[in-house]
Every structure is written in structure tokens, then in C-alpha cells.
Amino acid sequence: MAGTTGCGKTTIANGVVQRWPFFQHLEIDAIRKELAGVPAHLRLTRSPLRDGLYSHGMSSLAYGELFRRIAADVSSGASVVADGAFRHRDRRAAAVAAGRTAGAVTLILELRLEHEEQLRRLRSRYMAGDSVSDAPPDVLAYHEQGWEPVGEDEADHIVKIDTAPPADIVIADVTSKIIGLLNIQT
């Protein structure tokens, strides 16, 4: 899954995994915290932009571990939902390569949401404090500024999803598209 912070990636990934437990949900924020020895739901108070857990070096380490887990899980017969911003084409290419090397058919879901609604959701999530992500609302501008659109040639299948409707409707749409593209038996 690719999309800027707060667009619904983790919500949609959780919905897919709930529907199909054979999918492994690999969440970049959880991996990042695991590598640092930080409990997943511990809210970090420092600004996440380019600091500590969100530094360029730690991001490279976390994505490297994500790619390793994609290959390992697919090699063991699992299907994978890789949940991260994947703002840059090179990170998406590395995730796709990890899956393909292990024999997977690859699909990138590019999640999109209108800016103001995304900002509203981010504020709500941040105030609730119950997300693995530490991203405050101001990170959205940073994500949007560095976003590289998903190209049609980046994976076996590319699906662009508007996450504005209620989550259950978006999850139903996503699972329907996955069934059609990947020939999953229901």
C-alpha cells in the first residue's frame, strides 16, 4: 500500500487481513519501533520529521527489514500487505522486487484522500493517541511535497483507491479488486 500519512493505509490493511487471515500485515511504523526496542503503541513526543526513529538512516533500516520480511513471508507461502508511505518510486520498486523474487504477483494500492479530510483524520488520530504511527498532522505537508506518483509500470497491478467513503465500503471495494486481480478464492 502506498499513500501519504493519514490516508487510511493501516485501516485498509487491517480490513484485508481480517477478511483473509493468510495475509501478513507488515506495518512500517511497527517495524521501525520494533527495531528500536520501542513498544508499538508508545507515543513518541519528539517531532518525527527527520529525527530519531524517523531519521533517514532509521527509515532506510526499517524499509530494509520490511523488504526482508516481504521476501521471507512470500517464500513461506503467505500473502503480504506491506503498509508504508512508499513515497518514493525506489522504495516501491524494492518492495515489488522482494515479492517478485519470492514468486509473488505484485499489486500496489495507491490510496488517495482529499487534503482537508486527510488532515482532519490525522488530527483525530493524533489526538486519540492510539495509533502505532507518531505522525502529527504537520507531517502531511512533508509527505505531499515529496510524493512521487505511482506509475502504471511499477507492479503487475496498480489500483488507485479513494479512501473518502466509510472504511467498510473502501475495504469491500479493495477486497473485491484483490479477488478480481489476484484470483483469490473466497
MARTI-527528 format. One record per residue: x, z, y of N, C-alpha, C in turn. Coordinates in steps of 0.05 Angstrom, whole numbers, padded with zeros to 5 digits, always signed. Each point is the difference from the previous one (the first is absolute). Example, Ala and Ser with C-alpha at 12.3 -4.5 7.8 and 13.67 -1.06 7.14 Angstrom:
<sites>
+00264+00156-00114-00018+00000+00024+00018+00000+00024/-00007-00014+00021+00016+00001+00024-00015+00014+00022/
</sites>
This chain:
<sites>
+00017+00000-00024-00017+00000+00024+00018+00000+00025/-00008-00015+00019+00015-00001+00025-00019+00003+00023/+00009+00014+00020-00017+00004+00024+00012+00022+00017/-00007-00001+00025+00011+00020+00019-00013+00027-00006/+00013+00021+00010-00009+00027-00005-00029+00005+00007/-00015+00013-00018-00027+00007+00006-00021-00022-00006/+00008-00022-00013-00019-00022-00005-00016+00005-00026/+00007+00020-00015-00015+00006-00024+00014-00005-00027/+00026-00004+00001+00015-00007-00025-00004+00021-00022/+00005+00025+00007-00002+00021-00020-00028+00004-00010/-00020-00001+00018-00028+00002-00009-00007-00022-00019/+00008-00024+00006-00006-00023-00018+00015+00003-00026/+00026+00007+00001+00016+00004-00024-00013+00021-00018/-00008+00023+00012-00013+00021-00016-00026-00010-00013/-00015-00017+00014-00024-00012-00012+00006-00018-00023/+00021-00016+00002+00007-00018-00022+00009+00016-00024/+00016+00021+00004+00009+00017-00022-00023+00015-00013/-00018+00009+00016-00024+00014-00011-00016-00019-00018/-00002-00025+00009-00015-00020-00016+00015-00007-00025/+00026-00004+00002+00017-00008-00022+00024+00019-00003/-00003+00021-00017+00021+00020-00002+00027-00011-00012/+00000-00025-00010+00025-00011-00010+00018-00010+00023/-00011+00000+00024+00017-00006+00023+00015+00025+00009/+00025-00004+00006+00017+00022+00011-00001-00003+00030/-00005+00021+00014+00000+00000+00029+00027+00011+00010/+00016-00018+00011+00026+00007+00010-00002+00001+00031/+00000+00023+00011-00005+00004+00029+00027+00006+00014/+00008-00017+00018+00026+00003+00013+00004+00027+00014/-00021+00011+00012+00003+00026+00014+00005+00022-00020/-00013-00001-00023+00005+00020-00021+00028-00002-00012/+00009-00025-00004+00027-00004-00010+00021+00010+00019/-00004-00006+00026+00018+00008+00021+00003+00031+00000/-00022+00014-00002+00001+00029+00000+00011+00011-00026/-00006-00013-00022+00011+00008-00026+00031-00001+00001/+00010-00023+00010+00029-00003+00001+00014+00021+00018/-00015+00009+00020+00011+00020+00019-00005+00029-00010/-00015+00003-00022-00007+00027-00009-00021+00014+00016/-00016-00016+00014-00022+00011+00017-00026-00003-00014/-00016+00022-00002-00027-00003-00012-00016-00022+00014/-00014-00015-00016-00014-00024+00010-00019+00006+00023/-00015+00022-00001-00020+00005+00021+00010+00018+00022/+00027+00006+00000+00011+00016+00022+00002-00018+00025/-00013+00008+00021+00001-00015+00025+00026+00005+00014/+00014-00021+00006+00025+00002+00015-00006-00001+00030/+00012+00018+00015-00006+00002+00028+00017-00017+00018/+00022-00010-00010+00017-00018+00017-00013-00027+00001/+00007-00014+00022-00010-00028+00002+00011-00016-00023/-00018-00014-00015+00010-00015-00022+00014-00026+00007/-00001-00009+00024+00013-00025+00007+00030+00002+00000/+00013-00014-00018+00029-00002-00002+00014+00026-00002/-00013+00021-00009+00012+00027-00003-00002+00009-00029/+00020+00015-00009-00002+00013-00026-00011-00017-00022/-00023+00008-00010-00013-00014-00023-00007-00028+00007/-00003-00006+00026-00009-00027+00008+00023-00016+00013/+00025+00009-00004+00023-00015+00010+00002-00026-00016/+00015-00018+00011+00005-00026-00013+00012+00005-00028/+00020+00018-00001+00013+00005-00025-00018+00012-00021/-00017+00019+00008-00018+00012-00019-00022-00020-00008/-00009-00017+00018-00019-00020-00007+00011-00019-00020/+00025-00008+00004+00013-00019-00020+00002+00014-00027/+00007+00025-00001+00002+00015-00025-00027+00002-00013/-00021+00007+00015-00027+00003-00011-00010-00027-00011/+00003-00021+00015-00009-00026-00009+00016-00009-00025/+00026+00006+00000+00016-00007-00024-00011+00014-00025/-00007+00026+00003-00012+00014-00022-00027-00011-00007/-00016-00008+00019-00026-00012-00005+00004-00026-00017/+00019-00017+00008+00005-00024-00015+00009+00006-00029/+00017+00020-00003+00008+00008-00027-00024+00009-00017/-00018+00015+00012-00023+00010-00015-00020-00023-00006/-00002-00019+00018-00017-00023-00006+00010-00014-00025/+00026-00006-00001+00012-00014-00023-00004+00017-00026/+00005+00026+00002-00002+00017-00024-00028+00002-00010/-00019+00004+00018-00028+00002-00008-00011-00026-00011/+00006-00022+00012-00009-00026-00010+00013-00006-00027/+00026+00006-00002+00014-00004-00026-00013+00016-00023/-00011+00024+00007-00012+00016-00020-00029-00007-00005/-00010-00021+00013-00027-00010-00006-00021+00009+00020/+00007+00015+00021-00019+00009+00020-00004-00022+00021/-00022+00002+00014-00005-00015+00024+00006+00019+00023/+00008-00011+00023+00010+00017+00022-00014-00007+00026/-00007+00020+00015-00009-00003+00028+00022+00012+00016/+00016-00016+00014+00021+00009+00018-00012+00004+00028/+00000+00024+00009-00014+00008+00024+00021+00007+00022/+00005-00018+00018+00019+00004+00022-00007-00020+00022/+00012+00004+00023-00006-00018+00022+00010-00028-00006/+00023-00002-00012+00012-00027-00006-00002-00017+00025/+00009+00010+00023-00002-00014+00025+00017-00025+00001/+00022+00000-00016+00019-00022+00001-00001-00017-00025/+00002-00025+00003-00001-00019-00022+00021+00006-00022/+00024+00009+00008+00021+00006-00020-00008+00023-00018/-00014+00020+00010-00009+00022-00017-00022-00010-00019/-00018-00016+00010-00021-00011-00018+00013-00018-00022/+00021-00016+00008+00013-00017-00019+00014+00017-00022/+00012+00022+00008+00013+00018-00020-00020+00012-00019/-00024+00008+00010-00021+00011-00017-00010-00022-00020/-00005-00023+00010-00009-00022-00016+00021-00007-00021/+00026-00001+00008+00021-00006-00020+00002+00021-00021/-00004+00026+00007+00001+00021-00020-00023-00003-00020/-00023-00008+00009-00023-00005-00018+00004-00024-00017/+00009-00022+00012+00004-00025-00015+00022+00003-00021/+00022+00013+00007+00021+00004-00019-00009+00015-00025/-00020+00017+00004-00011+00015-00023-00023-00014-00013/-00007-00024+00010-00021-00016-00013-00027+00001+00013/-00003+00011+00024-00026+00003+00012-00009-00025+00015/-00026-00004+00001-00012-00019+00019-00003+00016+00026/+00008-00011+00022+00001+00016+00025-00022-00007+00019/-00010+00020+00014-00022-00002+00019+00007+00018+00023/-00001-00011+00024+00003+00016+00024-00028+00001+00014/-00009+00025+00004-00024+00004+00015+00009+00008+00028/-00006-00017+00020+00007+00006+00028-00025+00012+00012/+00002+00025+00006-00023+00014+00012+00001-00001+00030/-00023-00006+00012-00002-00003+00029-00023+00016+00011/+00004+00010+00024-00021+00015+00013+00004-00003+00030/-00022-00001+00014+00000-00003+00030+00014+00025+00011/+00017-00005+00020+00018+00020+00011-00014+00027+00007/-00022-00002+00015-00013+00025+00010-00011+00017-00024/-00011-00014-00020-00010+00015-00023+00023+00012-00016/+00022-00015-00002+00023+00010-00014+00011+00025+00014/+00002-00001+00026+00009+00022+00016-00019+00025-00004/-00026-00005+00000-00019+00021-00004+00004+00013-00028/+00004-00016-00020+00005+00011-00027+00026+00015-00002/+00020-00010+00013+00026+00014+00000-00002+00027+00014/-00014+00001+00022-00004+00026+00014-00015+00020-00018/-00020-00010-00013-00016+00017-00018+00017+00010-00023/+00015-00018-00012+00017+00008-00023+00022+00020+00009/+00012-00006+00023+00021+00018+00010-00011+00028+00006/-00023+00001+00013-00012+00026+00006-00008+00015-00025/-00009-00014-00020-00008+00014-00025+00024+00011-00015/+00023-00013+00003+00024+00010-00012+00001+00000-00030/-00017-00016-00013-00002+00001-00030+00011-00025-00013/+00016-00016+00015+00011-00024-00011+00030+00004-00006/+00009-00015-00020+00029+00000-00006+00015-00012+00023/-00012-00019+00014+00013-00013+00022+00002+00019+00024/+00022-00001+00013+00005+00017+00024-00004-00017+00026/-00008-00025-00003-00001-00017+00023-00020+00008+00021/+00009+00007+00024-00019+00006+00022-00011-00026+00011/-00021+00001+00015-00012-00025+00010+00018-00018+00016/+00020+00011+00014+00018-00017+00016+00018-00018-00017/+00002+00005-00026+00016-00017-00018-00013-00028-00003/-00026-00001+00005-00014-00026-00004+00013-00022+00018/+00006+00007+00025+00012-00020+00018+00027-00010-00011/+00015+00018-00011+00026-00007-00012-00004-00019-00024/-00020+00006-00017-00006-00016-00023-00010-00028+00008/-00017-00001+00020-00011-00026+00009+00022-00017+00012/+00018+00013+00015+00021-00015+00013+00019-00013-00020/+00005+00013-00022+00019-00011-00019-00013-00014-00024/-00026-00005+00002-00015-00011-00023+00007-00030-00004/+00008-00007-00024+00004-00028-00007-00023-00008-00018/-00017-00019+00009-00023-00008-00016+00007-00009-00028/-00018+00006-00019+00005-00008-00028-00004-00030-00002/+00019-00014-00011-00001-00029-00004-00013-00006-00026/-00013-00023-00002-00014-00008-00024+00018-00005-00024/+00026-00002+00005+00019-00005-00022+00014+00025-00010/-00008+00023+00010+00015+00025-00007-00005+00011-00028/-00022-00007-00012-00007+00011-00026-00017-00021-00015/-00006+00006-00025-00017-00018-00015-00028-00002+00013/-00009+00022+00011-00026+00000+00013+00002+00017+00026/-00013-00009+00021-00001+00014+00025-00030+00003+00007/-00008+00025+00006-00027+00005+00008+00000+00016+00026/-00014-00009+00020-00002+00014+00025-00027+00015+00000/+00001+00026+00006-00024+00017-00002-00005+00014+00026/-00024-00003+00011-00009+00015+00023-00009+00028-00009/+00012+00021+00009-00007+00027-00009-00020+00014+00018/-00013-00015+00018-00019+00013+00018-00025+00011-00014/-00011-00014-00020-00024+00011-00013+00007+00027-00014/-00021+00014-00008+00005+00026-00014+00018-00005-00025/+00015+00021-00006+00021-00002-00021-00012-00010-00027/-00023+00010-00008-00011-00008-00026-00006-00030-00001/-00008-00011+00022-00005-00029+00001+00026-00016-00001/+00020+00010+00014+00026-00014+00000+00012+00002-00028/-00001+00024-00013+00011+00003-00027-00015-00018-00019/-00026-00002+00002-00015-00019-00018+00009-00029+00005/+00004-00007+00025+00010-00027+00006+00028-00005-00012/+00017+00019+00004+00028-00002-00010+00000-00002-00031/-00015+00018-00013+00000-00001-00029-00012-00026-00011/-00021-00010+00014-00011-00026-00008+00021-00022+00002/+00015+00000+00022+00020-00021+00004+00022+00003-00021/+00008+00025-00006+00021+00004-00021-00010-00010-00027/-00025+00006-00007-00011-00010-00025+00002-00030-00002/-00008-00014+00022+00000-00029+00000+00028-00012-00001/+00018+00012+00015+00027-00012+00001+00018+00007-00024/-00003+00024-00010+00018+00009-00021-00013+00001-00027/-00025-00009-00002-00014-00001-00025-00001+00027-00015/-00006+00021+00015-00002+00027-00012-00027+00003-00013/+00000+00010-00024-00025+00005-00015-00012+00026+00010/-00026-00001+00005-00013+00024+00010-00016+00013-00022/
</sites>
